[in-house]
Amino acid sequence: MRAAVLESYGEPLSIESVDDPDPAPHGVVVDVEACGICRSDWHAWQGHGEWADDRVPLGQILGHEPAGRVARVGERVAALEPGDRVAVPFNLGDGSCHQCRNGHGNVCEDGYALGFEADVPGAFAERVHVPHAEFNLARLPDGVSAIAAAALGCRYVTAFHALAHRADVAGGDWVAIYGCGGLGLAAVQIATALGGRVVAVDVREEPLELATDLGAEATVDASALEGDVPAEIEAITDGGTHVSVDALGRAETCRNSLDSLRTRGTHVQVGLTTDAERGEVSLPIDEITRWDVTVVGSRGMPPSRYDELLRLIDAGRLEPSVLVTREVALENVSDRLAAMTEYGTTGLEVVTRFDGR
């Protein structure tokens, strides 16, 4: 099969012919119909993460936002069969550890990160293997396309888990979203659907316009602002937001997110840092303590809760596919990753052509 392989950090991925995967007894092989291109892929491509012993190894097939059809099943798999349409979480659990058994498979104690470690080659390929498939895979309703499911990827499900489960956004809550890339725009749409009143923050006009189309009540162009961003948000929201999300992962956006909160607000960190921060950001601990502020992280979503999100999409309450701005071939992935370096992408971009035709 054809696959995009990381041979050198920051250099074009190598499009190679590699062996088809075989299913483990508990696994399945999925024919990939669509796979999102995510900023987490960019981090891997850049070689980030060595400060947390989390650098993606060379030789890795990247890609962690796939959807497709089951092609082959392992001998112990009974609940899935060839032809089943499925979404594949990037945070794969083993289904048996304490976290998995208590509904937190996204942080499985012995889990895998699809496309980021040698044991689980990714989905910038014609086919991908999924271990512990009966626990991890989510069946797609008839009304949810493979492209919409790929748009869920890690960004949309991370935003949903962050807002619905970690921050518990309620009707009327003010929600600030820092960074309107794919993750931030997904958060705008989801927060609006949950009844939140969204203030979207970015330094680019086009993503802010898209955020407005997705339901943001107000936008802040940080590049054109003479004063500080938290003060602007405090004025818009009459006292600060109930929830604020850093979807970018820079020290400045993380701190601004915290400073945008009102008393007893919740900051959610979903953006990963770059080599400028190396995983460390200074926080105003005294303010967090004094104003009873909650700080939480959010990573992916438990596979056992995918049905909540898929039901909302099938019912038309959420539309991840409207965030898809470009469909590309496998050969184009390197160019799209390079565009992310200068924030030259808008919305979600998805690979839909894998065979070179």
One Martini backbone bead per residue (centre of mass of N, CA, C, O) as a GRO file, in nm:
protein
  357
    1MET     BB    1   0.103   0.031   0.009
    2ARG     BB    2   0.042   0.369   0.052
    3ALA     BB    3   0.267   0.610   0.222
    4ALA     BB    4   0.349   0.856   0.473
    5VAL     BB    5   0.688   0.923   0.562
    6LEU     BB    6   0.908   0.994   0.829
    7GLU     BB    7   1.250   1.081   0.761
    8SER     BB    8   1.252   1.405   0.820
    9TYR     BB    9   1.257   1.680   0.988
   10GLY     BB   10   1.086   1.921   0.794
   11GLU     BB   11   1.048   1.727   0.560
   12PRO     BB   12   0.933   1.568   0.318
   13LEU     BB   13   0.739   1.324   0.274
   14SER     BB   14   0.746   0.981   0.205
   15ILE     BB   15   0.629   0.810  -0.073
   16GLU     BB   16   0.538   0.473  -0.010
   17SER     BB   17   0.585   0.124  -0.026
   18VAL     BB   18   0.403  -0.087   0.192
   19ASP     BB   19   0.296  -0.301   0.401
   20ASP     BB   20   0.036  -0.455   0.489
   21PRO     BB   21  -0.167  -0.491   0.741
   22ASP     BB   22  -0.223  -0.700   1.017
   23PRO     BB   23  -0.440  -0.839   1.227
   24ALA     BB   24  -0.495  -0.864   1.528
   25PRO     BB   25  -0.693  -1.047   1.724
   26HIS     BB   26  -0.814  -0.744   1.837
   27GLY     BB   27  -0.814  -0.638   1.541
   28VAL     BB   28  -0.819  -0.405   1.260
   29VAL     BB   29  -0.863  -0.323   0.919
   30VAL     BB   30  -0.864  -0.005   0.749
   31ASP     BB   31  -1.008   0.163   0.497
   32VAL     BB   32  -0.910   0.468   0.389
   33GLU     BB   33  -1.112   0.763   0.305
   34ALA     BB   34  -1.020   0.962   0.549
   35CYS     BB   35  -0.775   1.229   0.658
   36GLY     BB   36  -0.666   1.443   0.869
   37ILE     BB   37  -0.490   1.758   0.903
   38CYS     BB   38  -0.283   1.834   1.177
   39ARG     BB   39  -0.104   2.006   1.413
   40SER     BB   40   0.009   1.746   1.537
   41ASP     BB   41   0.154   1.666   1.279
   42TRP     BB   42   0.337   1.910   1.279
   43HIS     BB   43   0.484   1.851   1.538
   44ALA     BB   44   0.598   1.580   1.440
   45TRP     BB   45   0.741   1.691   1.183
   46GLN     BB   46   0.928   1.891   1.364
   47GLY     BB   47   1.015   1.725   1.640
   48HIS     BB   48   0.851   1.748   1.875
   49GLY     BB   49   0.880   1.641   2.238
   50GLU     BB   50   1.161   1.585   2.379
   51TRP     BB   51   1.087   1.724   2.662
   52ALA     BB   52   0.864   1.456   2.695
   53ASP     BB   53   0.937   1.194   2.554
   54ASP     BB   54   0.752   1.261   2.250
   55ARG     BB   55   0.900   1.184   1.999
   56VAL     BB   56   0.871   1.112   1.683
   57PRO     BB   57   0.971   0.866   1.493
   58LEU     BB   58   1.149   0.770   1.255
   59GLY     BB   59   0.944   0.600   1.011
   60GLN     BB   60   0.672   0.723   1.044
   61ILE     BB   61   0.333   0.701   1.007
   62LEU     BB   62   0.121   0.936   0.966
   63GLY     BB   63  -0.187   0.992   1.100
   64HIS     BB   64  -0.502   1.052   1.322
   65GLU     BB   65  -0.791   1.111   1.126
   66PRO     BB   66  -0.978   0.852   1.061
   67ALA     BB   67  -1.188   0.705   0.800
   68GLY     BB   68  -1.394   0.402   0.721
   69ARG     BB   69  -1.349   0.056   0.634
   70VAL     BB   70  -1.371  -0.255   0.706
   71ALA     BB   71  -1.155  -0.527   0.596
   72ARG     BB   72  -1.023  -0.668   0.859
   73VAL     BB   73  -1.028  -0.934   1.107
   74GLY     BB   74  -0.980  -1.065   1.396
   75GLU     BB   75  -1.031  -1.364   1.569
   76ARG     BB   76  -1.165  -1.191   1.833
   77VAL     BB   77  -1.369  -1.048   1.641
   78ALA     BB   78  -1.740  -0.994   1.655
   79ALA     BB   79  -1.861  -0.678   1.625
   80LEU     BB   80  -1.703  -0.686   1.348
   81GLU     BB   81  -1.709  -0.616   0.986
   82PRO     BB   82  -1.685  -0.610   0.676
   83GLY     BB   83  -1.795  -0.269   0.582
   84ASP     BB   84  -1.778  -0.112   0.821
   85ARG     BB   85  -1.839   0.204   0.943
   86VAL     BB   86  -1.565   0.418   1.070
   87ALA     BB   87  -1.418   0.563   1.351
   88VAL     BB   88  -1.085   0.681   1.459
   89PRO     BB   89  -0.918   0.712   1.724
   90PHE     BB   90  -0.614   0.831   1.850
   91ASN     BB   91  -0.697   0.736   2.140
   92LEU     BB   92  -0.592   0.422   2.237
   93GLY     BB   93  -0.727   0.158   2.404
   94ASP     BB   94  -0.743  -0.159   2.588
   95GLY     BB   95  -1.015  -0.189   2.788
   96SER     BB   96  -0.873  -0.281   3.097
   97CYS     BB   97  -0.812  -0.052   3.254
   98HIS     BB   98  -0.907   0.169   3.483
   99GLN     BB   99  -0.980   0.396   3.287
  100CYS     BB  100  -1.146   0.239   3.083
  101ARG     BB  101  -1.353   0.112   3.298
  102ASN     BB  102  -1.423   0.444   3.371
  103GLY     BB  103  -1.441   0.619   3.085
  104HIS     BB  104  -1.098   0.687   3.015
  105GLY     BB  105  -0.957   0.597   2.729
  106ASN     BB  106  -0.787   0.861   2.654
  107VAL     BB  107  -0.603   0.767   2.936
  108CYS     BB  108  -0.461   0.515   2.903
  109GLU     BB  109  -0.214   0.332   3.064
  110ASP     BB  110  -0.180   0.139   2.771
  111GLY     BB  111  -0.177   0.323   2.531
  112TYR     BB  112  -0.231   0.482   2.210
  113ALA     BB  113  -0.088   0.692   1.941
  114LEU     BB  114  -0.190   0.749   1.650
  115GLY     BB  115   0.098   0.815   1.449
  116PHE     BB  116   0.328   0.847   1.713
  117GLU     BB  117   0.401   0.533   1.713
  118ALA     BB  118   0.535   0.235   1.617
  119ASP     BB  119   0.282   0.046   1.704
  120VAL     BB  120   0.100   0.289   1.537
  121PRO     BB  121   0.047   0.336   1.246
  122GLY     BB  122  -0.082   0.553   1.037
  123ALA     BB  123  -0.332   0.731   0.798
  124PHE     BB  124  -0.121   0.805   0.567
  125ALA     BB  125  -0.300   0.568   0.415
  126GLU     BB  126  -0.481   0.309   0.284
  127ARG     BB  127  -0.412   0.162   0.563
  128VAL     BB  128  -0.523   0.066   0.906
  129HIS     BB  129  -0.445  -0.024   1.229
  130VAL     BB  130  -0.666  -0.144   1.502
  131PRO     BB  131  -0.660  -0.183   1.822
  132HIS     BB  132  -0.898  -0.281   2.014
  133ALA     BB  133  -1.164  -0.238   1.835
  134GLU     BB  134  -1.422  -0.276   2.014
  135PHE     BB  135  -1.341  -0.029   2.194
  136ASN     BB  136  -1.256   0.207   1.977
  137LEU     BB  137  -1.464   0.192   1.769
  138ALA     BB  138  -1.691   0.389   1.562
  139ARG     BB  139  -1.988   0.393   1.442
  140LEU     BB  140  -2.148   0.507   1.155
  141PRO     BB  141  -2.383   0.680   1.058
  142ASP     BB  142  -2.543   0.728   0.762
  143GLY     BB  143  -2.526   1.063   0.794
  144VAL     BB  144  -2.204   1.010   0.816
  145SER     BB  145  -1.931   1.092   0.672
  146ALA     BB  146  -1.600   1.046   0.623
  147ILE     BB  147  -1.527   1.346   0.627
  148ALA     BB  148  -1.671   1.415   0.891
  149ALA     BB  149  -1.513   1.205   1.061
  150ALA     BB  150  -1.230   1.325   1.003
  151ALA     BB  151  -1.302   1.603   1.132
  152LEU     BB  152  -1.299   1.502   1.419
  153GLY     BB  153  -1.063   1.363   1.510
  154CYS     BB  154  -0.893   1.550   1.749
  155ARG     BB  155  -1.029   1.831   1.748
  156TYR     BB  156  -1.335   1.789   1.784
  157VAL     BB  157  -1.327   1.592   2.026
  158THR     BB  158  -1.161   1.774   2.208
  159ALA     BB  159  -1.363   2.008   2.215
  160PHE     BB  160  -1.601   1.848   2.325
  161HIS     BB  161  -1.472   1.742   2.583
  162ALA     BB  162  -1.387   2.015   2.697
  163LEU     BB  163  -1.683   2.150   2.703
  164ALA     BB  164  -1.884   1.913   2.798
  165HIS     BB  165  -1.692   1.763   3.028
  166ARG     BB  166  -1.477   1.967   3.160
  167ALA     BB  167  -1.651   2.258   3.157
  168ASP     BB  168  -1.960   2.255   3.136
  169VAL     BB  169  -2.125   2.401   2.929
  170ALA     BB  170  -2.373   2.651   2.943
  171GLY     BB  171  -2.630   2.836   2.911
  172GLY     BB  172  -2.484   3.165   2.865
  173ASP     BB  173  -2.197   3.117   2.847
  174TRP     BB  174  -1.893   3.248   2.838
  175VAL     BB  175  -1.661   3.196   2.552
  176ALA     BB  176  -1.321   3.167   2.499
  177ILE     BB  177  -1.125   3.155   2.185
  178TYR     BB  178  -0.786   3.069   2.135
  179GLY     BB  179  -0.769   3.013   1.827
  180CYS     BB  180  -0.867   2.964   1.463
  181GLY     BB  181  -0.833   2.689   1.397
  182GLY     BB  182  -0.954   2.385   1.387
  183LEU     BB  183  -0.997   2.366   1.693
  184GLY     BB  184  -1.126   2.645   1.746
  185LEU     BB  185  -1.365   2.618   1.545
  186ALA     BB  186  -1.487   2.375   1.678
  187ALA     BB  187  -1.536   2.521   1.949
  188VAL     BB  188  -1.731   2.729   1.843
  189GLN     BB  189  -1.953   2.537   1.745
  190ILE     BB  190  -1.994   2.380   2.012
  191ALA     BB  191  -2.049   2.609   2.213
  192THR     BB  192  -2.299   2.709   2.064
  193ALA     BB  193  -2.462   2.439   2.081
  194LEU     BB  194  -2.447   2.456   2.412
  195GLY     BB  195  -2.513   2.788   2.461
  196GLY     BB  196  -2.285   2.965   2.407
  197ARG     BB  197  -2.089   3.270   2.426
  198VAL     BB  198  -1.872   3.374   2.175
  199VAL     BB  199  -1.516   3.452   2.180
  200ALA     BB  200  -1.297   3.519   1.918
  201VAL     BB  201  -0.936   3.461   1.876
  202ASP     BB  202  -0.709   3.639   1.653
  203VAL     BB  203  -0.476   3.749   1.371
  204ARG     BB  204  -0.702   3.674   1.155
  205GLU     BB  205  -0.961   3.737   0.943
  206GLU     BB  206  -1.072   3.471   0.820
  207PRO     BB  207  -1.121   3.302   1.083
  208LEU     BB  208  -1.312   3.514   1.210
  209GLU     BB  209  -1.530   3.494   0.997
  210LEU     BB  210  -1.584   3.193   1.040
  211ALA     BB  211  -1.662   3.216   1.338
  212THR     BB  212  -1.915   3.380   1.283
  213ASP     BB  213  -2.056   3.166   1.105
  214LEU     BB  214  -2.041   2.953   1.365
  215GLY     BB  215  -2.145   3.174   1.622
  216ALA     BB  216  -1.994   3.408   1.699
  217GLU     BB  217  -2.058   3.705   1.880
  218ALA     BB  218  -1.744   3.764   1.895
  219THR     BB  219  -1.439   3.943   1.798
  220VAL     BB  220  -1.065   3.928   1.814
  221ASP     BB  221  -0.800   4.125   1.693
  222ALA     BB  222  -0.487   4.111   1.822
  223SER     BB  223  -0.322   4.279   1.598
  224ALA     BB  224  -0.533   4.550   1.632
  225LEU     BB  225  -0.475   4.586   1.935
  226GLU     BB  226  -0.388   4.820   2.175
  227GLY     BB  227  -0.477   4.662   2.389
  228ASP     BB  228  -0.566   4.412   2.588
  229VAL     BB  229  -0.741   4.126   2.549
  230PRO     BB  230  -0.877   4.076   2.827
  231ALA     BB  231  -1.005   4.359   2.843
  232GLU     BB  232  -1.184   4.328   2.595
  233ILE     BB  233  -1.342   4.082   2.702
  234GLU     BB  234  -1.448   4.211   2.959
  235ALA     BB  235  -1.621   4.419   2.805
  236ILE     BB  236  -1.797   4.225   2.636
  237THR     BB  237  -1.882   4.036   2.912
  238ASP     BB  238  -1.906   4.186   3.180
  239GLY     BB  239  -1.629   4.033   3.350
  240GLY     BB  240  -1.597   3.776   3.186
  241THR     BB  241  -1.545   3.443   3.154
  242HIS     BB  242  -1.638   3.114   3.225
  243VAL     BB  243  -1.477   3.023   2.963
  244SER     BB  244  -1.140   2.918   2.850
  245VAL     BB  245  -0.951   2.861   2.540
  246ASP     BB  246  -0.644   2.706   2.447
  247ALA     BB  247  -0.579   2.636   2.088
  248LEU     BB  248  -0.248   2.686   2.057
  249GLY     BB  249   0.012   2.692   2.288
  250ARG     BB  250   0.092   2.967   2.398
  251ALA     BB  251   0.189   3.165   2.644
  252GLU     BB  252   0.006   3.406   2.572
  253THR     BB  253  -0.269   3.251   2.538
  254CYS     BB  254  -0.276   3.120   2.813
  255ARG     BB  255  -0.270   3.378   2.985
  256ASN     BB  256  -0.511   3.523   2.851
  257SER     BB  257  -0.718   3.313   2.921
  258LEU     BB  258  -0.698   3.342   3.226
  259ASP     BB  259  -0.747   3.666   3.224
  260SER     BB  260  -1.056   3.631   3.105
  261LEU     BB  261  -1.168   3.548   3.369
  262ARG     BB  262  -1.386   3.497   3.599
  263THR     BB  263  -1.503   3.413   3.873
  264ARG     BB  264  -1.486   3.068   3.865
  265GLY     BB  265  -1.342   2.989   3.627
  266THR     BB  266  -1.245   2.806   3.313
  267HIS     BB  267  -0.951   2.657   3.204
  268VAL     BB  268  -0.861   2.522   2.875
  269GLN     BB  269  -0.614   2.292   2.764
  270VAL     BB  270  -0.534   2.201   2.408
  271GLY     BB  271  -0.279   2.327   2.332
  272LEU     BB  272   0.033   2.278   2.213
  273THR     BB  273   0.350   2.324   2.242
  274THR     BB  274   0.651   2.451   2.155
  275ASP     BB  275   0.995   2.524   2.141
  276ALA     BB  276   0.947   2.788   2.306
  277GLU     BB  277   0.827   2.625   2.573
  278ARG     BB  278   0.867   2.316   2.626
  279GLY     BB  279   0.595   2.259   2.818
  280GLU     BB  280   0.626   2.558   2.955
  281VAL     BB  281   0.409   2.764   3.172
  282SER     BB  282   0.344   3.051   3.324
  283LEU     BB  283   0.143   3.101   3.622
  284PRO     BB  284  -0.114   3.269   3.819
  285ILE     BB  285  -0.150   3.131   4.114
  286ASP     BB  286  -0.276   3.347   4.297
  287GLU     BB  287  -0.522   3.402   4.117
  288ILE     BB  288  -0.632   3.116   4.108
  289THR     BB  289  -0.679   3.106   4.415
  290ARG     BB  290  -0.841   3.368   4.479
  291TRP     BB  291  -1.068   3.301   4.224
  292ASP     BB  292  -1.139   2.999   4.190
  293VAL     BB  293  -0.979   2.861   3.961
  294THR     BB  294  -0.993   2.645   3.678
  295VAL     BB  295  -0.758   2.390   3.559
  296VAL     BB  296  -0.759   2.218   3.242
  297GLY     BB  297  -0.730   1.933   3.057
  298SER     BB  298  -0.741   1.801   2.704
  299ARG     BB  299  -0.776   1.465   2.546
  300GLY     BB  300  -0.973   1.404   2.344
  301MET     BB  301  -1.188   1.104   2.364
  302PRO     BB  302  -1.374   0.876   2.476
  303PRO     BB  303  -1.487   0.611   2.299
  304SER     BB  304  -1.757   0.575   2.479
  305ARG     BB  305  -1.855   0.894   2.373
  306TYR     BB  306  -1.905   0.915   2.063
  307ASP     BB  307  -2.218   0.887   2.046
  308GLU     BB  308  -2.292   1.171   2.132
  309LEU     BB  309  -2.173   1.316   1.882
  310LEU     BB  310  -2.301   1.147   1.649
  311ARG     BB  311  -2.594   1.220   1.716
  312LEU     BB  312  -2.568   1.526   1.665
  313ILE     BB  313  -2.483   1.499   1.371
  314ASP     BB  314  -2.721   1.324   1.264
  315ALA     BB  315  -2.931   1.562   1.366
  316GLY     BB  316  -2.781   1.854   1.290
  317ARG     BB  317  -2.638   2.007   1.541
  318LEU     BB  318  -2.371   1.920   1.397
  319GLU     BB  319  -2.098   2.041   1.147
  320PRO     BB  320  -1.791   1.946   1.058
  321SER     BB  321  -1.787   1.973   0.738
  322VAL     BB  322  -1.784   2.296   0.729
  323LEU     BB  323  -1.464   2.302   0.806
  324VAL     BB  324  -1.398   2.202   0.528
  325THR     BB  325  -1.159   2.351   0.285
  326ARG     BB  326  -0.987   2.080   0.200
  327GLU     BB  327  -0.896   1.846  -0.055
  328VAL     BB  328  -0.645   1.586  -0.070
  329ALA     BB  329  -0.356   1.433  -0.142
  330LEU     BB  330  -0.098   1.257  -0.025
  331GLU     BB  331   0.120   1.444  -0.175
  332ASN     BB  332   0.010   1.720  -0.009
  333VAL     BB  333   0.085   1.707   0.295
  334SER     BB  334   0.353   1.862   0.315
  335ASP     BB  335   0.243   2.137   0.220
  336ARG     BB  336   0.031   2.165   0.452
  337LEU     BB  337   0.234   2.159   0.682
  338ALA     BB  338   0.401   2.404   0.590
  339ALA     BB  339   0.162   2.609   0.611
  340MET     BB  340   0.144   2.596   0.929
  341THR     BB  341   0.395   2.758   1.010
  342GLU     BB  342   0.230   3.036   0.895
  343TYR     BB  343  -0.074   3.005   0.921
  344GLY     BB  344  -0.187   2.895   0.606
  345THR     BB  345  -0.456   2.787   0.734
  346THR     BB  346  -0.811   2.690   0.706
  347GLY     BB  347  -0.944   2.494   0.898
  348LEU     BB  348  -1.002   2.181   0.742
  349GLU     BB  349  -0.790   1.919   0.624
  350VAL     BB  350  -0.830   1.648   0.374
  351VAL     BB  351  -0.766   1.324   0.297
  352THR     BB  352  -0.903   1.146  -0.017
  353ARG     BB  353  -0.625   1.059  -0.172
  354PHE     BB  354  -0.413   0.746  -0.198
  355ASP     BB  355  -0.345   0.598  -0.501
  356GLY     BB  356  -0.230   0.821  -0.730
  357ARG     BB  357  -0.479   0.898  -0.944
   0.00000   0.00000   0.00000
